[in-house]
């Protein structure tokens, strides 16, 4: 999602608490589950357990973790005696189910099953629900033996809750809430964008160089234009040509950078010619989408050396000739590519 992989500790803590709730829900005979049941929900299931005002910090924490389960859990139908038709999530890819007739909130799925024949009572199902919902219900397989209803976690292949999958679920939900709150829509190409971010981190280059690319894509490198935008008292002029120093200028369009790229193309095949674009991230993603692995490595290392040369001049060091940068870059690229070749 364009981040650097640092976890949101509050959400991660909630995901870990959800793991404890999953154990209580799926292993009700454990000592911990029995102690908590005797203290907090002696007359109901953990799923329906209340949150009294005088409850302990431990119980309040578990109820906070249970919120994740309520968002992501999917109940699998056994005998249908415990799953509530309206209130519980038991139909795949359907968060809420609406009946065409009024149904009591606590009516169980058992009322939709023909127990003698061991299959769904199709007439009742079609009379209670819309055509789409009825078809989804009738496609749910039923157990040949009368087993109890059980919870599953559809966000993993095994159907078992994991902290990683739960964190991803609530992190994505948190991002959507943030974008909605700030009046920003979600990208229509979110899946493709996610693949390109992963492609960035998979480039065969040192991590410090990939982090620099990440900063470049987000336009958060301390260029002259960015320093001026953030009211930092520093010159916004390019140290080579005197023009406004934006990230695309210093990396691609400056005469100094252009000469470096011209020399690099003499040694390596790379198609990264600058052209008109609205944002550096859009241009970079277009390049990354069509670039081969070797081209991505060459681009990353070259950008790093151009940026390092610029920093040296800005810090008062003597400017080196633009032909010296490609020589050092070429040696570095050859070293990385040599060590990245897999032995057969």
N, C-alpha and C positions, 0 to 999 in steps of 0.2 A: 504493500500500500504506500510505498514511497518513504517509509521510515528506515531507521538504521538498526532496528531489531532490539532496542531497549524496551523492556517490559514496563507496562503501567503497573506499579506494585499493588495499587488498590484493587485493580481488576484481577491481577494474578492471585492475590490473597483470596478473593472471592471464588476463583476457580478451584483453589486448593480446598476451601471450605466445602465447595460443592462435591468434591471427592469424598469427604467424610459423610456427607448426606447420602451419597450414592451407596456407601457401605451400609449405612443404617437401613436404607430402603431395601437393599438386595440381600442383606444378611441379617434379618431381624432376630435371629437366635444368638447373635454374638453377645458377650457380656456387656459391652458398651451400649448396644441397642436396647438390651433389656433394662439396664439401669436408667437410661434416659426415658424409656417408655413408662416405667413405674413412676418417674418423677413428673414428666411433662405431658404425656398423652396416654394415660392408662385406659381410656375408654374409646380410643379411635386409632387410626393408623398414623404413621409418621407423615404421610402425605397430607392428612387433614389436621395435623397438630397445630394448636394455636400458639400465639406469642403473648403470654401474660405480661402485665406491666411489671410484675415483681420477679421476672425471670432473671437468671444469672447471665453474666457476660458470655459464657460458653454457649448457652442456648440461643441467645440473641445472635451470636455469630453464626451458628448453624442455620438459623432461619434466614440469615442474609445469604448464606451459600445455597440454600434451597431455592432461592429465586432463579438461579441459573438452571436448575433442573426443571423448574416450571416453564422456562422459556424453550428448552431444547429437548426434553424427554418425549419419547413416543411409546405409548402403551401398546403391548401386543395382546391380542385377544386370545384367551384360553377358554374358560367357561363363561366369561362375561359377567361374573358376579360382583366385581369390584370397580370396573370402569364405568364412569358416568358418561352418558351419551353426549350431553351438552357441555359439561364443564371440563372434561379431560381431553387431552390430545391423543387420539388413537387412530386417526386416518392419515396416511402418508401424504405429504405435500399439501395438507389442509390445516391451517392454524385454528380456524373457527368453523363450526358446522352449524347450519341453520336449518331447522325443520319447517315444513310447510304447515304443520299443525302444532298446537301448543303441547309441549312435553314438560313434565316436572323436572326440575334441575337435577334431582338425585336419581332419576330413572336410569337403570343399568343396561348395559349392552346385552345382557342375558335375555332381555325382553324381545330382542330382534332375532334370536336364534331358535330354530326348531330343534329342540334337544333330542327328540326321538329319532329324527332323520340325520342329526349331526351336521346340519348346514344352515345357512341363513334362510330366514323366512322371507322369501322374496316379495310376497304380497305386502307384508307389513313394512318392509324397508322402502318399497316404492311409494307406499301411501304416506310415509312419514317425511320423506326427504325429496329434494329436487332430483331431477334425472341424473345430473353430473355426480352429486354426492351419493346417490343410490348405487351408481355403477362402481364408484370407488369402494363402497362398503362391500358390495357383492364380490369384488375381486380379492378381498382380504381372505387368506386361507384360514381355515379353522382346524384345531387339533383333532385328530382321530380319537385320542383319549381325553378325558375330561381333566385337563391340567388347569392350574390357576393362571390368572392374568399376571403378566410380568412386565417390568419396564425395560426399555432398550434405549440406546443412545445412537440415533441415526447419523451422527456426525463422525462416526468411526466405522471402519469396515467390519469390525468385530461386534459392534453394537454395545460395547462396554465403554463406560465413561472414562475419559482421560483428561487430565488437567490441560494439556496442550490444546485439545479440540475445544474444550469449554472456554479457554482464554481467547482463542481465535473467534469464537462465536460472539462473546460479549465485546471484544475489541472492535469487531466489524460493526456491531450494533451501536457502540459508542461513537464510532466515526460517522455513521449515517446520521446520528442525532446531532453531532457537531455541525455537519454540513447543512442540515435542515435548519438548525438554530441560527446559523449565520447567513441564511438565504442563498446557499450554494447548492446547486444540483449535483447529483452523482454522475460520474462519467459514464457514457454509454459504452465505452470501450474499456471497462474496468478490468476484465479478464486479460485483454491484450496488454494493457498497461502493467498489470501485475507480472506478466511474463517478461516484459522488458526490464522491469526493476530486478527480477531474478537473474536476467541475462547480464545485467551490469555487475552484480556481485559474483557471477561465475567467470568473469574475465580473468584470463591467466596473467595476473600482474600483482605486485605487492599490495596488501590491504590499504596502505596509506595513499596509494595512487587511486584506488577505487573510491575511497572516501572523498578524495579531492574531486573526482568525477561526480559523485553524488551531490557535493556542494555546488558544483558548476551547474548541474541540472536544475537545482533549486534556486539558482542565482543568489547564493549567499556567500560567495567569495568576496573578500574585502577589496573590491575594485574601487577606483576613484568614484564612480557613480554611486556605488552602494554606500561608501563612507559619507558622501554628500547627502544622500537620502536619509541616513541615520544621524545627521548633524554632527559628524566627527570632523574636527578642524584639520583637514588634510586636502591636498590638491586633488582635483578630480581629473587632471590631465594625464594622458599617457606619457610615461617617462621616455618613450622613444620618439613619438611624432607630435605630441602636444594636443592631440584630439581628445574628446571625452572618452574616458576609459570605462567602457562597459565590459561585461564578461565575454561577449562575442567578439568585441574589438581586440582585447588582449590575447585571446586564444586563437582567433581565426583571421581577423581582417587587418590587423596592424601590418605595416610593411615588414617589420621585424619578424612577426609570426609567419607571414606569407612566405618569406624567404626560407625560413626553417622548414615549412611544409614542402616547399619546392625541392629542397635538398633531400628530404625524406622520401619523396616520391621517386627519386632516382634510384633508391635502394630497395624500396618496398612497394608492393601493390596496395594502394589505399585510395579510396574514392571518398574524400571528405571535403570537397570544394564548397566553400561558403556560398550561400545564395540567400535570397530574400526570405526571411522567416519572422514570425511574430515573437517567438520566445526560444531561448536556447534549448530548453528541454524538448520542445517539439522537434527542433532540428536534430538534436542528439539522438532522440528515440527513432527518428527516421533513418539515421545512419546506422544505429545499432540493429535495427530490424533487417537491414540488407547486408550488414557486414559479416564476413567470415571471422572465425576465432582469431586467426593471425592478424587480421585487419584491426579487430577490437583491441588486441594487445598493443599493436603499433600505435594506435590512436591514443590509448591511455598513457603509455610511457612518454610519448611526444608531448602531450598536453602537460604532463607533470614537469618536464624539463623546461618548457616554455614558461610556465608559471614560476618555477624556481629561479630562472634567469631574471624574470621581471622583478621578483621580490628582492633579489640581490641588488639590482640597480636602485630600486626604491629605498633600500636601506643604506645607500651611499657607497656601494662597492662599484668598481670600475666595470663598464659595460663590455661584454665579450662580443666578438664578431659573431653574427648569426650563423656562419658556417661552422663555428666550433660546437654549437649546440647539437646539430645533427650527428656529429662524430661521436659524442658521448651517448646520445640517444641510440644510435645504431648499435654500439657495443652492448648497451643495456638490453635492447630488444633481442639481439642475437643470443645473449646469455639466457634470457627468460624462455625464448622459444626452444633453445637447446635442452633446457631442463624440463620442459613441458612435454617433450616427445615421449610417448609411452613405448616401452620396450615390448617387442613382439614375443 
